[in-house]
Amino acid sequence: MFEEKLRYSDEELEFFKDLILKKIEKAEYDLKVLKEAISNSAGNGTDDTSPTFKAFEEGSETMSKEANAQLAARQEKFIRDLKNALLRIENKTYGICRETGRLIPKERLMLVPHATLSIEAKEGRNNRTK
């Protein structure tokens, strides 16, 4: 009879740890770029152009800063979620659905390495909130 695996092996956990560390490194770089874009006040300004164009550009600049701030906040959450996934790897609870207690398929974890719900649990949750 087939016995269901209760957790990923240490080798599998090590693979996911490497994957997550690479994603954290890239995400932290992307966050740094976003924060630099938000704080970048020196640039190709419109000091020497018409007042009308300057007003349009300042409005656009404000919108861009707001969009970058939202992206930065999402990126910070993503990094936090990835670091929490590392903690689950250390605890050997990584990849276990927090609702069903079953293993989340590797394919899902490859795409969303910080996932804590299986697709079935996530869809069930979405159906309950509708």
N, CA, C and O atoms as a GROMACS GRO file, in nm:
protein
  520
    1MET      N    1   0.084  -0.119   0.000
    1MET     CA    2   0.000   0.000   0.000
    1MET      C    3   0.088   0.125   0.000
    1MET      O    4   0.195   0.126   0.062
    2PHE      N    5   0.044   0.229  -0.068
    2PHE     CA    6   0.118   0.354  -0.083
    2PHE      C    7   0.103   0.439   0.042
    2PHE      O    8  -0.008   0.467   0.088
    3GLU      N    9   0.218   0.480   0.096
    3GLU     CA   10   0.215   0.565   0.217
    3GLU      C   11   0.242   0.709   0.177
    3GLU      O   12   0.339   0.738   0.106
    4GLU      N   13   0.157   0.799   0.221
    4GLU     CA   14   0.170   0.940   0.186
    4GLU      C   15   0.286   1.003   0.263
    4GLU      O   16   0.301   0.982   0.384
    5LYS      N   17   0.368   1.082   0.190
    5LYS     CA   18   0.479   1.151   0.254
    5LYS      C   19   0.426   1.261   0.346
    5LYS      O   20   0.334   1.333   0.310
    6LEU      N   21   0.486   1.273   0.464
    6LEU     CA   22   0.441   1.373   0.560
    6LEU      C   23   0.518   1.504   0.547
    6LEU      O   24   0.467   1.610   0.583
    7ARG      N   25   0.641   1.496   0.496
    7ARG     CA   26   0.721   1.618   0.478
    7ARG      C   27   0.823   1.594   0.368
    7ARG      O   28   0.848   1.480   0.328
    8TYR      N   29   0.882   1.704   0.321
    8TYR     CA   30   0.988   1.692   0.220
    8TYR      C   31   1.117   1.647   0.287
    8TYR      O   32   1.143   1.678   0.403
    9SER      N   33   1.199   1.575   0.211
    9SER     CA   34   1.327   1.524   0.263
    9SER      C   35   1.422   1.641   0.285
    9SER      O   36   1.400   1.751   0.235
   10ASP      N   37   1.528   1.617   0.361
   10ASP     CA   38   1.628   1.721   0.387
   10ASP      C   39   1.690   1.770   0.256
   10ASP      O   40   1.719   1.889   0.242
   11GLU      N   41   1.711   1.680   0.161
   11GLU     CA   42   1.768   1.718   0.031
   11GLU      C   43   1.671   1.810  -0.044
   11GLU      O   44   1.712   1.910  -0.103
   12GLU      N   45   1.544   1.774  -0.042
   12GLU     CA   46   1.443   1.857  -0.108
   12GLU      C   47   1.434   1.994  -0.040
   12GLU      O   48   1.422   2.097  -0.107
   13LEU      N   49   1.439   1.995   0.092
   13LEU     CA   50   1.434   2.121   0.165
   13LEU      C   51   1.555   2.208   0.130
   13LEU      O   52   1.543   2.330   0.118
   14GLU      N   53   1.670   2.146   0.115
   14GLU     CA   54   1.792   2.220   0.079
   14GLU      C   55   1.776   2.282  -0.061
   14GLU      O   56   1.818   2.396  -0.084
   15PHE      N   57   1.716   2.207  -0.153
   15PHE     CA   58   1.690   2.260  -0.287
   15PHE      C   59   1.602   2.385  -0.279
   15PHE      O   60   1.632   2.487  -0.341
   16PHE      N   61   1.493   2.376  -0.201
   16PHE     CA   62   1.402   2.491  -0.188
   16PHE      C   63   1.470   2.608  -0.117
   16PHE      O   64   1.444   2.724  -0.149
   17LYS      N   65   1.557   2.576  -0.022
   17LYS     CA   66   1.629   2.683   0.050
   17LYS      C   67   1.715   2.762  -0.049
   17LYS      O   68   1.717   2.885  -0.046
   18ASP      N   69   1.786   2.691  -0.136
   18ASP     CA   70   1.869   2.759  -0.238
   18ASP      C   71   1.783   2.844  -0.330
   18ASP      O   72   1.818   2.958  -0.361
   19LEU      N   73   1.671   2.789  -0.373
   19LEU     CA   74   1.578   2.861  -0.460
   19LEU      C   75   1.530   2.990  -0.392
   19LEU      O   76   1.529   3.097  -0.453
   20ILE      N   77   1.491   2.978  -0.267
   20ILE     CA   78   1.438   3.093  -0.192
   20ILE      C   79   1.547   3.198  -0.168
   20ILE      O   80   1.521   3.318  -0.180
   21LEU      N   81   1.668   3.154  -0.134
   21LEU     CA   82   1.777   3.250  -0.112
   21LEU      C   83   1.806   3.331  -0.238
   21LEU      O   84   1.833   3.451  -0.229
   22LYS      N   85   1.800   3.266  -0.354
   22LYS     CA   86   1.820   3.338  -0.481
   22LYS      C   87   1.708   3.438  -0.504
   22LYS      O   88   1.732   3.550  -0.550
   23LYS      N   89   1.585   3.397  -0.473
   23LYS     CA   90   1.471   3.488  -0.491
   23LYS      C   91   1.480   3.607  -0.396
   23LYS      O   92   1.446   3.719  -0.433
   24ILE      N   93   1.526   3.583  -0.272
   24ILE     CA   94   1.542   3.692  -0.176
   24ILE      C   95   1.648   3.791  -0.227
   24ILE      O   96   1.628   3.912  -0.221
   25GLU      N   97   1.758   3.738  -0.277
   25GLU     CA   98   1.865   3.824  -0.327
   25GLU      C   99   1.813   3.914  -0.440
   25GLU      O  100   1.840   4.034  -0.441
   26LYS      N  101   1.741   3.856  -0.534
   26LYS     CA  102   1.686   3.935  -0.645
   26LYS      C  103   1.581   4.034  -0.595
   26LYS      O  104   1.579   4.149  -0.639
   27ALA      N  105   1.495   3.990  -0.504
   27ALA     CA  106   1.389   4.077  -0.452
   27ALA      C  107   1.448   4.194  -0.375
   27ALA      O  108   1.398   4.306  -0.386
   28GLU      N  109   1.554   4.170  -0.298
   28GLU     CA  110   1.617   4.279  -0.223
   28GLU      C  111   1.684   4.379  -0.318
   28GLU      O  112   1.683   4.499  -0.292
   29TYR      N  113   1.742   4.328  -0.427
   29TYR     CA  114   1.800   4.418  -0.528
   29TYR      C  115   1.689   4.502  -0.592
   29TYR      O  116   1.703   4.624  -0.607
   30ASP      N  117   1.580   4.437  -0.629
   30ASP     CA  118   1.467   4.509  -0.691
   30ASP      C  119   1.411   4.615  -0.595
   30ASP      O  120   1.376   4.725  -0.637
   31LEU      N  121   1.403   4.581  -0.467
   31LEU     CA  122   1.354   4.675  -0.367
   31LEU      C  123   1.447   4.796  -0.357
   31LEU      O  124   1.402   4.909  -0.347
   32LYS      N  125   1.575   4.770  -0.359
   32LYS     CA  126   1.674   4.879  -0.353
   32LYS      C  127   1.656   4.973  -0.472
   32LYS      O  128   1.659   5.095  -0.456
   33VAL      N  129   1.636   4.917  -0.591
   33VAL     CA  130   1.615   4.998  -0.711
   33VAL      C  131   1.487   5.083  -0.697
   33VAL      O  132   1.486   5.201  -0.731
   34LEU      N  133   1.381   5.022  -0.647
   34LEU     CA  134   1.255   5.095  -0.627
   34LEU      C  135   1.273   5.209  -0.528
   34LEU      O  136   1.226   5.321  -0.551
   35LYS      N  137   1.340   5.180  -0.417
   35LYS     CA  138   1.360   5.285  -0.316
   35LYS      C  139   1.445   5.399  -0.370
   35LYS      O  140   1.422   5.515  -0.338
   36GLU      N  141   1.544   5.366  -0.452
   36GLU     CA  142   1.626   5.470  -0.515
   36GLU      C  143   1.541   5.554  -0.610
   36GLU      O  144   1.556   5.676  -0.616
   37ALA      N  145   1.451   5.488  -0.683
   37ALA     CA  146   1.364   5.561  -0.775
   37ALA      C  147   1.270   5.655  -0.698
   37ALA      O  148   1.241   5.765  -0.744
   38ILE      N  149   1.224   5.611  -0.583
   38ILE     CA  150   1.133   5.693  -0.502
   38ILE      C  151   1.206   5.816  -0.449
   38ILE      O  152   1.152   5.926  -0.450
   39SER      N  153   1.329   5.797  -0.403
   39SER     CA  154   1.403   5.908  -0.341
   39SER      C  155   1.483   5.990  -0.441
   39SER      O  156   1.544   6.090  -0.403
   40ASN      N  157   1.484   5.950  -0.566
   40ASN     CA  158   1.563   6.021  -0.666
   40ASN      C  159   1.497   6.153  -0.703
   40ASN      O  160   1.404   6.157  -0.784
   41SER      N  161   1.546   6.258  -0.644
   41SER     CA  162   1.492   6.390  -0.676
   41SER      C  163   1.577   6.460  -0.782
   41SER      O  164   1.528   6.547  -0.853
   42ALA      N  165   1.703   6.421  -0.792
   42ALA     CA  166   1.788   6.479  -0.896
   42ALA      C  167   1.766   6.399  -1.022
   42ALA      O  168   1.780   6.277  -1.022
   43GLY      N  169   1.733   6.467  -1.127
   43GLY     CA  170   1.709   6.394  -1.250
   43GLY      C  171   1.695   6.490  -1.365
   43GLY      O  172   1.744   6.603  -1.359
   44ASN      N  173   1.631   6.447  -1.467
   44ASN     CA  174   1.609   6.531  -1.583
   44ASN      C  175   1.486   6.615  -1.560
   44ASN      O  176   1.378   6.585  -1.613
   45GLY      N  177   1.499   6.717  -1.484
   45GLY     CA  178   1.387   6.803  -1.447
   45GLY      C  179   1.343   6.893  -1.561
   45GLY      O  180   1.398   6.888  -1.671
   46THR      N  181   1.245   6.973  -1.532
   46THR     CA  182   1.189   7.062  -1.634
   46THR      C  183   1.208   7.208  -1.595
   46THR      O  184   1.128   7.294  -1.633
   47ASP      N  185   1.314   7.235  -1.520
   47ASP     CA  186   1.337   7.371  -1.472
   47ASP      C  187   1.348   7.472  -1.586
   47ASP      O  188   1.314   7.589  -1.569
   48ASP      N  189   1.395   7.427  -1.700
   48ASP     CA  190   1.416   7.521  -1.810
   48ASP      C  191   1.307   7.512  -1.917
   48ASP      O  192   1.329   7.558  -2.029
   49THR      N  193   1.193   7.454  -1.886
   49THR     CA  194   1.086   7.441  -1.985
   49THR      C  195   0.965   7.520  -1.941
   49THR      O  196   0.966   7.586  -1.836
   50SER      N  197   0.862   7.513  -2.020
   50SER     CA  198   0.743   7.594  -1.993
   50SER      C  199   0.674   7.551  -1.865
   50SER      O  200   0.680   7.434  -1.828
   51PRO      N  201   0.607   7.644  -1.796
   51PRO     CA  202   0.538   7.612  -1.670
   51PRO      C  203   0.430   7.505  -1.685
   51PRO      O  204   0.411   7.424  -1.595
   52THR      N  205   0.359   7.503  -1.798
   52THR     CA  206   0.253   7.405  -1.819
   52THR      C  207   0.310   7.264  -1.820
   52THR      O  208   0.260   7.174  -1.752
   53PHE      N  209   0.417   7.246  -1.897
   53PHE     CA  210   0.479   7.114  -1.906
   53PHE      C  211   0.532   7.073  -1.769
   53PHE      O  212   0.520   6.956  -1.731
   54LYS      N  213   0.589   7.166  -1.697
   54LYS     CA  214   0.644   7.136  -1.564
   54LYS      C  215   0.534   7.083  -1.471
   54LYS      O  216   0.558   6.988  -1.396
   55ALA      N  217   0.416   7.142  -1.475
   55ALA     CA  218   0.304   7.097  -1.391
   55ALA      C  219   0.264   6.954  -1.427
   55ALA      O  220   0.239   6.871  -1.339
   56PHE      N  221   0.257   6.926  -1.558
   56PHE     CA  222   0.223   6.790  -1.601
   56PHE      C  223   0.328   6.690  -1.552
   56PHE      O  224   0.294   6.583  -1.503
   57GLU      N  225   0.453   6.727  -1.565
   57GLU     CA  226   0.559   6.634  -1.526
   57GLU      C  227   0.558   6.611  -1.375
   57GLU      O  228   0.581   6.499  -1.330
   58GLU      N  229   0.533   6.715  -1.296
   58GLU     CA  230   0.529   6.698  -1.151
   58GLU      C  231   0.415   6.605  -1.109
   58GLU      O  232   0.431   6.524  -1.018
   59GLY      N  233   0.300   6.618  -1.176
   59GLY     CA  234   0.188   6.527  -1.149
   59GLY      C  235   0.224   6.384  -1.184
   59GLY      O  236   0.193   6.291  -1.109
   60SER      N  237   0.289   6.368  -1.298
   60SER     CA  238   0.331   6.235  -1.341
   60SER      C  239   0.434   6.178  -1.246
   60SER      O  240   0.433   6.059  -1.215
   61GLU      N  241   0.525   6.265  -1.200
   61GLU     CA  242   0.629   6.222  -1.106
   61GLU      C  243   0.568   6.175  -0.974
   61GLU      O  244   0.613   6.076  -0.916
   62THR      N  245   0.466   6.247  -0.927
   62THR     CA  246   0.397   6.208  -0.804
   62THR      C  247   0.330   6.073  -0.821
   62THR      O  248   0.338   5.988  -0.732
   63MET      N  249   0.263   6.053  -0.936
   63MET     CA  250   0.198   5.924  -0.962
   63MET      C  251   0.302   5.812  -0.966
   63MET      O  252   0.279   5.704  -0.913
   64SER      N  253   0.416   5.839  -1.031
   64SER     CA  254   0.521   5.737  -1.039
   64SER      C  255   0.575   5.703  -0.902
   64SER      O  256   0.600   5.586  -0.872
   65LYS      N  257   0.593   5.804  -0.818
   65LYS     CA  258   0.643   5.779  -0.683
   65LYS      C  259   0.543   5.696  -0.603
   65LYS      O  260   0.581   5.606  -0.528
   66GLU      N  261   0.414   5.727  -0.619
   66GLU     CA  262   0.311   5.650  -0.549
   66GLU      C  263   0.310   5.505  -0.597
   66GLU      O  264   0.301   5.412  -0.517
   67ALA      N  265   0.320   5.487  -0.728
   67ALA     CA  266   0.322   5.351  -0.784
   67ALA      C  267   0.446   5.276  -0.735
   67ALA      O  268   0.438   5.159  -0.699
   68ASN      N  269   0.560   5.344  -0.735
   68ASN     CA  270   0.684   5.281  -0.687
   68ASN      C  271   0.674   5.248  -0.539
   68ASN      O  272   0.725   5.145  -0.495
   69ALA      N  273   0.609   5.336  -0.461
   69ALA     CA  274   0.593   5.309  -0.318
   69ALA      C  275   0.506   5.185  -0.296
   69ALA      O  276   0.534   5.104  -0.208
   70GLN      N  277   0.400   5.171  -0.376
   70GLN     CA  278   0.315   5.051  -0.366
   70GLN      C  279   0.394   4.926  -0.405
   70GLN      O  280   0.384   4.823  -0.339
   71LEU      N  281   0.472   4.937  -0.512
   71LEU     CA  282   0.554   4.823  -0.554
   71LEU      C  283   0.656   4.788  -0.446
   71LEU      O  284   0.681   4.671  -0.420
   72ALA      N  285   0.715   4.890  -0.385
   72ALA     CA  286   0.813   4.866  -0.279
   72ALA      C  287   0.747   4.795  -0.160
   72ALA      O  288   0.806   4.703  -0.102
   73ALA      N  289   0.626   4.836  -0.124
   73ALA     CA  290   0.556   4.773  -0.012
   73ALA      C  291   0.526   4.626  -0.045
   73ALA      O  292   0.542   4.538   0.041
   74ARG      N  293   0.485   4.599  -0.167
   74ARG     CA  294   0.459   4.460  -0.208
   74ARG      C  295   0.588   4.378  -0.206
   74ARG      O  296   0.589   4.262  -0.166
   75GLN      N  297   0.697   4.442  -0.250
   75GLN     CA  298   0.826   4.374  -0.254
   75GLN      C  299   0.874   4.341  -0.111
   75GLN      O  300   0.929   4.234  -0.087
   76GLU      N  301   0.852   4.434  -0.018
   76GLU     CA  302   0.888   4.409   0.122
   76GLU      C  303   0.809   4.293   0.179
   76GLU      O  304   0.863   4.210   0.253
   77LYS      N  305   0.680   4.286   0.145
   77LYS     CA  306   0.596   4.174   0.192
   77LYS      C  307   0.645   4.042   0.131
   77LYS      O  308   0.651   3.940   0.200
   78PHE      N  309   0.681   4.045   0.003
   78PHE     CA  310   0.731   3.927  -0.066
   78PHE      C  311   0.859   3.877   0.003
   78PHE      O  312   0.874   3.757   0.026
   79ILE      N  313   0.950   3.969   0.035
   79ILE     CA  314   1.075   3.932   0.103
   79ILE      C  315   1.044   3.872   0.241
   79ILE      O  316   1.103   3.772   0.280
   80ARG      N  317   0.952   3.934   0.313
   80ARG     CA  318   0.913   3.884   0.446
   80ARG      C  319   0.855   3.742   0.433
   80ARG      O  320   0.888   3.653   0.512
   81ASP      N  321   0.768   3.721   0.333
   81ASP     CA  322   0.709   3.588   0.311
   81ASP      C  323   0.816   3.484   0.277
   81ASP      O  324   0.809   3.370   0.323
   82LEU      N  325   0.914   3.524   0.196
   82LEU     CA  326   1.022   3.432   0.161
   82LEU      C  327   1.107   3.398   0.284
   82LEU      O  328   1.147   3.283   0.302
   83LYS      N  329   1.133   3.497   0.369
   83LYS     CA  330   1.211   3.471   0.490
   83LYS      C  331   1.133   3.380   0.586
   83LYS      O  332   1.193   3.298   0.656
   84ASN      N  333   1.001   3.396   0.590
   84ASN     CA  334   0.919   3.306   0.672
   84ASN      C  335   0.926   3.164   0.617
   84ASN      O  336   0.924   3.067   0.694
   85ALA      N  337   0.934   3.151   0.484
   85ALA     CA  338   0.947   3.019   0.423
   85ALA      C  339   1.080   2.954   0.466
   85ALA      O  340   1.085   2.833   0.488
   86LEU      N  341   1.186   3.035   0.477
   86LEU     CA  342   1.314   2.982   0.525
   86LEU      C  343   1.301   2.928   0.667
   86LEU      O  344   1.360   2.825   0.701
   87LEU      N  345   1.225   2.999   0.750
   87LEU     CA  346   1.202   2.950   0.887
   87LEU      C  347   1.129   2.815   0.885
   87LEU      O  348   1.161   2.726   0.964
   88ARG      N  349   1.032   2.802   0.796
   88ARG     CA  350   0.960   2.674   0.785
   88ARG      C  351   1.054   2.563   0.738
   88ARG      O  352   1.039   2.448   0.780
   89ILE      N  353   1.150   2.598   0.652
   89ILE     CA  354   1.248   2.497   0.609
   89ILE      C  355   1.330   2.453   0.730
   89ILE      O  356   1.352   2.333   0.751
   90GLU      N  357   1.376   2.549   0.810
   90GLU     CA  358   1.455   2.515   0.929
   90GLU      C  359   1.373   2.428   1.026
   90GLU      O  360   1.428   2.338   1.089
   91ASN      N  361   1.243   2.455   1.036
   91ASN     CA  362   1.154   2.378   1.125
   91ASN      C  363   1.107   2.247   1.062
   91ASN      O  364   1.040   2.167   1.126
   92LYS      N  365   1.144   2.227   0.936
   92LYS     CA  366   1.103   2.110   0.858
   92LYS      C  367   0.952   2.100   0.839
   92LYS      O  368   0.895   1.991   0.826
   93THR      N  369   0.887   2.218   0.838
   93THR     CA  370   0.742   2.222   0.812
   93THR      C  371   0.714   2.285   0.675
   93THR      O  372   0.598   2.306   0.639
   94TYR      N  373   0.820   2.314   0.600
   94TYR     CA  374   0.804   2.378   0.470
   94TYR      C  375   0.729   2.287   0.374
   94TYR      O  376   0.753   2.166   0.368
   95GLY      N  377   0.639   2.347   0.298
   95GLY     CA  378   0.568   2.273   0.195
   95GLY      C  379   0.448   2.196   0.245
   95GLY      O  380   0.388   2.119   0.170
   96ILE      N  381   0.414   2.214   0.371
   96ILE     CA  382   0.296   2.146   0.426
   96ILE      C  383   0.182   2.247   0.430
   96ILE      O  384   0.194   2.354   0.491
   97CYS      N  385   0.071   2.213   0.366
   97CYS     CA  386  -0.045   2.301   0.361
   97CYS      C  387  -0.096   2.326   0.502
   97CYS      O  388  -0.118   2.232   0.579
   98ARG      N  389  -0.116   2.453   0.536
   98ARG     CA  390  -0.158   2.484   0.673
   98ARG      C  391  -0.306   2.455   0.696
   98ARG      O  392  -0.352   2.464   0.810
   99GLU      N  393  -0.380   2.421   0.592
   99GLU     CA  394  -0.522   2.384   0.612
   99GLU      C  395  -0.545   2.235   0.603
   99GLU      O  396  -0.621   2.179   0.682
  100THR      N  397  -0.480   2.169   0.507
  100THR     CA  398  -0.505   2.026   0.488
  100THR      C  399  -0.402   1.939   0.558
  100THR      O  400  -0.429   1.822   0.588
  101GLY      N  401  -0.284   1.994   0.586
  101GLY     CA  402  -0.177   1.916   0.647
  101GLY      C  403  -0.103   1.827   0.548
  101GLY      O  404  -0.012   1.753   0.586
  102ARG      N  405  -0.143   1.834   0.420
  102ARG     CA  406  -0.077   1.754   0.317
  102ARG      C  407   0.034   1.834   0.251
  102ARG      O  408   0.041   1.956   0.265
  103LEU      N  409   0.122   1.763   0.180
  103LEU     CA  410   0.230   1.832   0.110
  103LEU      C  411   0.175   1.913  -0.008
  103LEU      O  412   0.091   1.867  -0.084
  104ILE      N  413   0.226   2.034  -0.020
  104ILE     CA  414   0.196   2.118  -0.136
  104ILE      C  415   0.283   2.064  -0.249
  104ILE      O  416   0.402   2.041  -0.228
  105PRO      N  417   0.227   2.041  -0.368
  105PRO     CA  418   0.307   1.985  -0.478
  105PRO      C  419   0.431   2.070  -0.509
  105PRO      O  420   0.428   2.193  -0.502
  106LYS      N  421   0.540   2.001  -0.544
  106LYS     CA  422   0.666   2.069  -0.577
  106LYS      C  423   0.646   2.173  -0.687
  106LYS      O  424   0.707   2.280  -0.684
  107GLU      N  425   0.562   2.140  -0.784
  107GLU     CA  426   0.541   2.232  -0.898
  107GLU      C  427   0.490   2.367  -0.848
  107GLU      O  428   0.533   2.472  -0.896
  108ARG      N  429   0.399   2.364  -0.753
  108ARG     CA  430   0.345   2.488  -0.697
  108ARG      C  431   0.454   2.563  -0.620
  108ARG      O  432   0.466   2.685  -0.633
  109LEU      N  433   0.532   2.490  -0.541
  109LEU     CA  434   0.637   2.554  -0.462
  109LEU      C  435   0.748   2.611  -0.550
  109LEU      O  436   0.814   2.708  -0.513
  110MET      N  437   0.769   2.552  -0.666
  110MET     CA  438   0.869   2.607  -0.759
  110MET      C  439   0.822   2.744  -0.810
  110MET      O  440   0.904   2.835  -0.828
  111LEU      N  441   0.693   2.757  -0.834
  111LEU     CA  442   0.637   2.884  -0.884
  111LEU      C  443   0.613   2.983  -0.773
  111LEU      O  444   0.637   3.103  -0.790
  112VAL      N  445   0.565   2.936  -0.658
  112VAL     CA  446   0.533   3.022  -0.543
  112VAL      C  447   0.601   2.960  -0.420
  112VAL      O  448   0.536   2.893  -0.340
  113PRO      N  449   0.732   2.984  -0.406
  113PRO     CA  450   0.806   2.914  -0.300
  113PRO      C  451   0.766   2.953  -0.158
  113PRO      O  452   0.804   2.885  -0.063
  114HIS      N  453   0.690   3.060  -0.142
  114HIS     CA  454   0.645   3.101  -0.008
  114HIS      C  455   0.502   3.056   0.021
  114HIS      O  456   0.443   3.096   0.121
  115ALA      N  457   0.446   2.972  -0.067
  115ALA     CA  458   0.308   2.925  -0.051
  115ALA      C  459   0.292   2.847   0.080
  115ALA      O  460   0.378   2.770   0.119
  116THR      N  461   0.178   2.871   0.145
  116THR     CA  462   0.145   2.796   0.267
  116THR      C  463   0.015   2.719   0.251
  116THR      O  464  -0.028   2.647   0.341
  117LEU      N  465  -0.048   2.735   0.134
  117LEU     CA  466  -0.173   2.664   0.105
  117LEU      C  467  -0.160   2.587  -0.026
  117LEU      O  468  -0.097   2.635  -0.120
  118SER      N  469  -0.219   2.468  -0.030
  118SER     CA  470  -0.228   2.395  -0.156
  118SER      C  471  -0.331   2.466  -0.243
  118SER      O  472  -0.409   2.548  -0.194
  119ILE      N  473  -0.331   2.436  -0.370
  119ILE     CA  474  -0.429   2.496  -0.462
  119ILE      C  475  -0.570   2.463  -0.416
  119ILE      O  476  -0.659   2.548  -0.418
  120GLU      N  477  -0.592   2.338  -0.374
  120GLU     CA  478  -0.726   2.295  -0.330
  120GLU      C  479  -0.772   2.379  -0.210
  120GLU      O  480  -0.886   2.426  -0.207
  121ALA      N  481  -0.683   2.397  -0.113
  121ALA     CA  482  -0.719   2.475   0.006
  121ALA      C  483  -0.743   2.622  -0.030
  121ALA      O  484  -0.834   2.685   0.022
  122LYS      N  485  -0.660   2.674  -0.120
  122LYS     CA  486  -0.675   2.814  -0.161
  122LYS      C  487  -0.806   2.834  -0.236
  122LYS      O  488  -0.877   2.932  -0.211
  123GLU      N  489  -0.838   2.742  -0.326
  123GLU     CA  490  -0.964   2.754  -0.401
  123GLU      C  491  -1.084   2.736  -0.308
  123GLU      O  492  -1.184   2.806  -0.323
  124GLY      N  493  -1.074   2.645  -0.213
  124GLY     CA  494  -1.180   2.625  -0.116
  124GLY      C  495  -1.202   2.750  -0.033
  124GLY      O  496  -1.316   2.788  -0.004
  125ARG      N  497  -1.094   2.814   0.004
  125ARG     CA  498  -1.101   2.939   0.082
  125ARG      C  499  -1.166   3.049  -0.002
  125ARG      O  500  -1.251   3.124   0.048
  126ASN      N  501  -1.126   3.060  -0.130
  126ASN     CA  502  -1.185   3.161  -0.219
  126ASN      C  503  -1.334   3.138  -0.239
  126ASN      O  504  -1.412   3.233  -0.246
  127ASN      N  505  -1.374   3.012  -0.249
  127ASN     CA  506  -1.517   2.981  -0.267
  127ASN      C  507  -1.598   3.015  -0.143
  127ASN      O  508  -1.714   3.054  -0.154
  128ARG      N  509  -1.538   3.000  -0.024
  128ARG     CA  510  -1.609   3.033   0.099
  128ARG      C  511  -1.628   3.183   0.118
  128ARG      O  512  -1.722   3.226   0.184
  129THR      N  513  -1.539   3.263   0.060
  129THR     CA  514  -1.547   3.408   0.079
  129THR      C  515  -1.634   3.475  -0.027
  129THR      O  516  -1.657   3.595  -0.019
  130LYS      N  517  -1.681   3.400  -0.123
  130LYS     CA  518  -1.766   3.460  -0.230
  130LYS      C  519  -1.908   3.471  -0.187
  130LYS      O  520  -1.992   3.519  -0.263
   0.00000   0.00000   0.00000
